[in-house]
Structures are given as C-alpha cells and as structure tokens.
Amino acid sequence: EPSSEPSSEPSSEPSSEPSSEPSSEPSSMPSCSPSSAPTESPSKPPGVNLFYPEWTADDDGCRNDGDEPDYMAVNPTQWLSSTMQACCKKYFGGYMYDACMGRYPPDHDDCNVMLYYPDWNGSNKGCINDGKEPYYMLSNHQLFFSNSLEECCEKFYEWDFYECSGTTPVLTNGEFYPDWSGGGTSTCLADGKIPDYMISNQKWYLSTTLKKCCERHFYWDLNECLGTTAVGTDKWYVDYDDEKCVQDCSGGASSCGGVANFWEELFSTKEQCCKAKLNWVPKCRFK
C-alpha cells in the first residue's frame, strides 16, 4: 500500500507502474518525431519537410514537422529553409539564435537539422547541405531535397554513388575489372578504382583473377591482356590472300603464317584445311 504522505527524498529507482495522472509540466526537450498515437486530424504524408518559423507563447523556434501554416507552404521561398540554422538566422537572430538552435541539438537522434540537395551550381560532384540552395528548389522541395546524403546521392548521382556518398562498396565478385580508358589497350586492373557502373553490375564486370577478367572481356587479345607471348598451336588455318593454308606458329619456318587470330578456324592437318576452305585450289596441299 502507498504511504499517505509523500517521502522527503525521491527514490533512486523509477517506479514499476506509471503514474495515473500526467505531469503538470511539459518535457524540457520537444520530440523531433511525431508521437506514435494518431491525432484527430490527419497527419501530412511522410517525406522531406522544410524548416519554418513558429512563434508560440513560450517556445519560439524552427520546426520541420510538415505542419507549417498554409500561407508559408504556398510561399516557400519566403518562409521555408532547408536547414534549421538558416531558419534560425533568418527569423530568430541575435540573442534568440542560440535558443532556437538549442531546441534540437545536433546529437539528438530523432532530429534531422539539415537537408541535402544536388550541387549543380558548384562542383557538381555530389550533394551538399549548406542551406544555400537555389530558390527554385524550395518550390519543389520533395523532388530536390533529401533527408540523408545517401538518399540524395542515389537520386541524383546514381552513376557516381560511392564517390558522392563517401562510402566503400562491398565487392562480391572479385576486384579485377576491364580498363577501357586506355585508348584501345586490352588490360584488366585491380587498383581499387572500379567505375560505379561496374560496381552496380559486379557479376558481369568483376572477376576474381586476372585470367578470368581477360578471358571474359578481352578474349580476342588474351595474350596482351595477360602480358604473355603468343606461341600458336601448330595447327592450320587458311590464308585467302595467297590461297593456301598456313600453320599457327610464330617461327621462321616457311609453313608458319603467324599466330592465328581468335576468329580463325583451325585444322589438325593441312589437307583438312585445304579441303574445307580452298577446295577450288587444286595445288593447295603443295603450296
């Protein structure tokens, strides 16, 4: 049974049961997120919300809960901001600024005190959150602004996502990739500079070994890609210019026609080659 008189000192542990009456004072820190209980009026749809000034009897400041008055919503370039700092500077300067910024400190887990937008007017290499966005973005903030850097990069810099977001991709199919930047050279690299579009399709572009990469992407120039010397197979293939069959080899013998290209059809004997490719040349076998 509870005592009839309150104790002189508060207990060090919280009670196991909630009190039956609400406290008479509000909490000192407002929540950035809406309460879990629904209100009688419908809430605005989730998404990106800009910051707007709110003047109340005892709690002036900026919010981005999507509940700005209609006159602000229809004139966003005048009233709304993409960061709490920009809103506080504009509407609660001077001695009120610190109090405005202190409503939701940066380490408050529920708070998002700045929004990201594509830096098309700057370096155009990623997304920024400096509150200096062009005015036209404020008029369509659901399109141009994002709640996180990753979300903005995925929306506007998908082809360069990892550089934009500063994250490191997880390589699941190896680290060798075809280098098509060298002006016609047949090379596979493993230097950690894999283009983002290849990372997005790792199963096709990446390989676990140099050989696998060369075989997949430079099969017609395998020796150059592997850095090896072509030696040939000693089989036979047709030379239509001289109307004869030559041997797949790189030596100085008169029968050698050089190492065959990958598209050449090879035959085990000269006779087979002549019959299949030069059957109208009677002396093919003797050339």
Residue pairs with C-beta under 8 A, 6 or more apart in sequence:
29 103
29 108
30 59
30 103
30 104
31 110
32 65
32 104
32 108
32 110
32 111
32 112
33 110
34 43
34 65
43 66
44 66
44 67
47 66
47 142
48 115
48 141
48 142
48 145
48 146
48 147
49 64
49 65
49 66
50 64
50 68
50 76
50 80
50 81
50 82
50 115
50 138
50 141
50 145
51 62
51 63
51 64
51 80
51 81
51 82
51 83
51 84
51 86
51 87
52 62
52 63
52 64
52 68
52 69
52 72
52 79
52 80
52 81
52 87
53 60
53 61
53 62
53 79
53 87
53 90
53 91
53 92
54 60
54 61
54 62
54 63
59 103
60 92
60 96
60 99
60 100
61 88
61 92
61 99
61 100
61 103
62 81
62 84
62 87
62 88
62 91
62 92
62 100
62 103
64 84
64 112
68 79
68 80
71 79
72 78
72 79
72 80
73 80
76 138
76 139
76 141
77 135
77 138
77 139
80 87
80 138
80 141
81 87
81 90
81 131
82 114
82 115
82 117
82 129
82 131
82 133
82 137
82 138
82 141
82 145
83 113
83 114
83 115
83 129
83 130
83 131
84 100
84 101
84 104
84 113
84 114
85 101
85 113
85 114
85 131
86 131
87 100
88 97
88 100
88 101
89 97
91 100
92 99
92 100
104 111
104 113
105 111
106 113
112 147
112 148
114 129
114 131
115 129
115 141
115 145
115 146
115 147
116 127
116 128
116 129
116 145
116 146
116 147
116 148
116 149
116 151
116 152
117 127
117 128
117 129
117 133
117 137
117 144
117 145
117 146
117 152
118 124
118 126
118 127
118 144
118 152
118 155
118 156
118 157
119 125
119 126
119 127
119 128
121 134
122 128
125 157
125 160
125 163
125 164
126 153
126 157
126 160
126 163
126 164
126 165
127 146
127 149
127 152
127 153
127 156
127 157
127 164
129 149
133 144
133 145
137 144
137 145
145 152
146 152
146 155
149 164
149 165
149 166
150 165
150 167
152 164
153 160
153 161
153 164
153 165
154 161
157 163
157 164
158 196
159 196
159 197
160 196
161 167
161 196
162 168
162 169
162 196
162 199
163 196
169 194
169 199
171 194
171 199
171 202
171 206
172 202
173 202
173 203
173 206
173 207
173 208
174 206
174 207
174 208
174 209
174 212
174 213
175 190
175 192
175 194
175 206
175 208
176 188
176 189
176 190
176 206
176 207
176 208
176 209
176 210
176 212
176 213
177 188
177 189
177 190
177 194
177 195
177 198
177 205
177 206
177 207
177 213
178 187
178 188
178 205
178 213
178 216
178 217
178 218
179 185
179 187
179 188
179 189
185 224
186 214
186 218
186 221
186 224
186 225
187 218
187 225
188 207
188 210
188 213
188 214
188 217
188 218
188 225
190 210
194 205
194 206
198 205
198 206
199 205
199 206
206 213
207 213
207 216
210 225
210 226
211 226
213 225
214 222
214 225
214 226
215 222
217 225
218 224
218 225
219 262
220 261
220 262
220 263
221 262
222 262
223 229
223 230
230 250
230 259
231 249
231 250
231 259
232 247
232 248
232 249
232 250
232 256
232 258
232 259
232 260
233 248
233 249
233 260
233 266
234 247
234 248
234 249
235 247
235 248
235 260
235 266
235 267
235 268
236 245
236 246
236 247
236 248
236 266
236 267
236 268
236 269
236 270
236 272
236 273
237 245
237 246
237 248
237 257
237 260
237 264
237 265
237 266
237 267
237 273
238 244
238 245
238 246
238 264
238 265
238 273
238 277
238 278
239 245
239 246
239 257
240 277
242 287
243 278
243 281
243 284
243 287
244 278
244 281
244 284
244 287
245 267
245 270
245 273
245 274
245 277
245 278
245 284
245 287
246 255
246 256
246 257
246 258
247 253
247 255
247 256
247 257
247 270
248 257
248 259
248 260
248 264
248 266
249 255
249 256
249 257
249 258
249 259
250 256
250 258
250 259
255 270
260 266
265 276
265 277
267 273
267 276
270 285
271 285
274 281
274 284
274 285
278 284
281 287
